[in-house]
Amino acid sequence: MHIVFMSNQLSKRSFLKTSALAAFAIYIGDADLFAAPKHSLKQLGLILGVVEKEMKADWEGTLQQIAAIGYSYIEYSGLYGNTLPVLKKKLKQLGLRSVAGGSVMVKMQDKNELQKMIEEALQLEKTYLVCYWPWLDNGTNKKEADFKKCADALNIVGEQCHKAGIRFAMHNHDKEFVQVSEHKTGYDILLEHTEPALVAMELDLYWASFAGANPVALMNAHPGRFHLLHIKDMEKTALKRYTCPGDGCIDFAQIFTAAKKSGVKYYNVEIDQHPRPMDCITNSYQYLKSLRY
């Protein structure tokens, strides 16, 4: 009995010692197990409009630089003076995937024009045809009824795209966030009255922020609606001008956390104009890829 007692005591002591060592090892070596998970952007896209002048001057060299920086996919419209097969072949050689491109509603309401856009997008293996301006005018002084009418037009184009085998998306500016009732903006109306299966949203983070909207709240409230993001930053000044990602005040880490949960698929850098666009897209890529969220 005495021997058994000692054996039990030793076993107990050994168990406690081993447990303590294991706990200490976890504490000093695997503390990250208890930390919040960190994510980063696996791939990043670019809208070729950022380097429009460079593309027109030397489209091959510009695309090579974009690929060398690390961008994985691009959003663009037109062929930059090439035939479709030539552009498509070059993009494949560089590993740049065509994701989206489009036009404005004025052109999309012309059935022949729309059909041409769809056919070109499909041949370039784009996933989305985008309406970059849903209005037939300058988009000012719109009321709730105007937004409902706009939603109907978007649904019609979306249905035609759906039948052809391509997704349709709408890009916003600031004008869609005008208040149309006590609790709703025009953008709320568009979200409510467009069919999710027919109309995806390409959320421009700068224009939404410029208008005073909260991209995080939008994505949290409408999971699955936002498929693409346009990423440019906003200066922390009274003018709130756009700037390269990382040079302004938009909290991209917080937005990307919401985007991941909401189902956003593509993240595209976009600056309307910049005096040194190649520097901008290089620095933007490095900044956005370094983010942890």
N, C-alpha and C positions, 0 to 999 in steps of 0.2 A: 504493500500500500504506500509505503514511504517513497519507493522508487517511482511508482506511478504518479505520485503527487509532484515529485521533482520534474518528471517529464512534462506534466501538464503546465507547470510553472514556466519551464523553458519554452514550451510551445507558445504560451501566451506572450512571454517576453519577446520571442522572435517575431511573432505576428505584429506586435505593437511597434517594434523597431522597424520592420519592413514597411509597415504602413506609413510611419512617420517619414522614412526616407523617400518613399514614393510621392508622398504629398509635397515634400520639400523640393523634389526634382521637378514636379509639375509647376511648383511656384516659381522656381528660378529659371527653368528651361522652357516651359510651355505656357508662359503666362498669357500668350496670345489666344490660347484656347478659350479664355474667359472674356476676351475683348470682342467688340462688335465686329462683324465681318467687314472686310474692306474690298471694294470692287474698283475696277478701272475699265475704261473703254477698250475693248478688244480691237475694234476697228473704227476708223474715222473716215468720213467722206468730205468732199469739197465741191462747191458749186463753181463751175468754170467761169461764171460771170465775174468772179473776183479777179481773174487773170485774163480778162477779155482782150485787152490790147496785146498781151504777150501771146495769146493763142492766135490772134490774127497775124502777128509778125512771124511767129515760128511755132506752129502748133505741135510739131513733133518734139522739139526741144523742150517746150513747156510741159508737155505731158510726161516726158522723161524726168524732169525735175520734180513734178508732183509725185510720181511713183517713187523716186529716190528719197523724198522726204518721209514717205511711209504711208501716204493715203491709200486706202483700199478700194474706194468706190467714188464715183463722181455723179453729179447732177448737172444736166446741161440741155440746151435746145439748139438745134441746127447742126450742121456738119463741118463748119469752119472751112468751107471751100473744097471739101473732099467729096468723093463719092462715098456712099454708105459702106460698101465692102472694105474700102481702104481704111476708113476711120475705125471700123469694127475690128479689123485685123490688128491694127496698131495697139488698140486698147487691150486686146487679148495678149499680145506680146509683152506688154508692160504689166499685166496683171491688174488692170484697172477695170472694175465692173461698173457698167452703166446701171444706175438705180432709178433715176427719175428725170423728168424734163416736161416742159409743157408750154402753155401760152395763156391767153386771157379769154374771158368769157365771150367777148365780142366775136372772136374768131371761132370759138368752140360751138357757138350756136349755129354756125354754118355747117351743115351736115357733111358737105364735101371736104371742108377744111378739117373738120374733126376726124373724118375717116383717114385722111392723109397723116395726121398726127399719130393716130393709133397705129397705123401700119408701120410708120417709121419707128415708133417706140418699140413695137414688137420685134421688128427686125434687128434692132440694137439690143434686144433682150432686156429692156427696161421693165421694172416691176410696176412703176407708177407713172401715170400721166397727171400732171399737176395744173390746176387753174391758179395762176399767180395773181389774178385780179378778177373777182367775181362780178364786178359792176360793169354796166354798159356806159357809165359816165364817170365823174370824178369821185363818186362814193360819199359825198357830203350830204348832210341833212336827211339822213335815212331814218324812217320810222319803223315800228314793229312790222307793219304790213309789208314794207319793202324787204325786210329780212326774210319774211316768210316766202315772198315771191322769189327771192334769191335762192332760198333753200330748195324750192321746187325746181328751179333751173339747174341747180347742182345735182339734184336727184336724177333728172332727165339725162344729163351728160354721163353721170355715174352709171346709169343703167346701160347706156350704149357701150361704155368701156367694159362693163362687166360681161356683156354678151360677147365682146370681142376677145376677152381673156386677159384684160389688164386692169389693175386697180386704178381708181380715180381718187385724187386728193385735192383739198383746198388749202391754199396758203393765205395767211392773214397779214394785214398791216394793222395800223392803229385804229383805222376808221371803223372796224367791225366791233370795237369795244365801247361804242357810244351807248349811253344809258337810254333804254327805250321804255322802261317802266320803273317802278320803285325798286324792284328787286332783280331786274334782268337787263343784261346788255344785249346788243344785237348779236354778239357771238354766242350768247346763251341760246338765242332763238335759232341760230344756225345749227347748233349742236342738237337741239330738240327736234328740229323739223327735217334734218337730213337723215337718210337711212344709213345706219352704220355699215351695212353690207355693201352699200353703193358709194359712200363718200367717207374717205378717211381724212384725217386732219394733219396738215404739215404746220406745226406750230413754230412761228418765228418768235424766238425768245426775246429779241430786242424790241420788236414792235409791240408785243404783248406787255412787256415791262414798261415801255415808253408810255403806253396808254393807261398805266396804273393797274393792270391786271396781274394776277398772281399765277404764274405757270404751274407751281406746285399744287395749288388748290384746284386748278383746272384739271390737271391730270388725275389727281386723287378723286375728283368728283365724276370723272368720265373715263374709267379704265377701258383700255382697248380702242379708244377713238383716235388716239394720237400715234401715228405710225412713223413720222419723220420730224426731226427738229432742224430748224435753221439756227445756227449758233454764231451770234455776234454779240459783243459786249456793249455796255452803255456807260458813257462818261458820268462821273459823279459831279455834275455841274448843273446849273440852271437850264442850260440848253439841252442837256441829256443826249448829246450826239452819240452816234454809234462809233465803236472802236474795235480793235482786235480782241478776241477772247483772252482774258487775263489782264487786260489793261484798264478795265472798268470796274463796275460795282455789282454786276450780276453774280449771284451765288450759284455757280454751275454745279458744285458738288451736291447741294441740296436739291437742285432741279433734277440732276441725273439719278439721284436716289429715288425720287418720285417717278421718273421716266422708266427706270428699270422695273418697278412694281406695276406701272401702268401698261407696259407692253410696247414701248417705243422700240422700233427696229433699226432706224438709221439716224446718225448724228452728222450733220453736214455743216462745215464751216462756211460762213457767207459774210462778206463785207461788200457793201455796194460800191464804194470807192476807197482807194488807199493810195498814197503817193509812192509806197514801196510794197506792192502786193506780194512779191515773193518772200520778202522778209516777214510780212504779216502772216502768211500762211505757214511759214516754217515755225515761227515763234508760237503761233496758235496751236499747231500740231503738238509741239513739245509740251506746252502748258497743259493742254487737255488730256494728253496721254499720261501726264504725271499725276493727275488728280486721283485721289482715293476717296471713296464715298461709301 
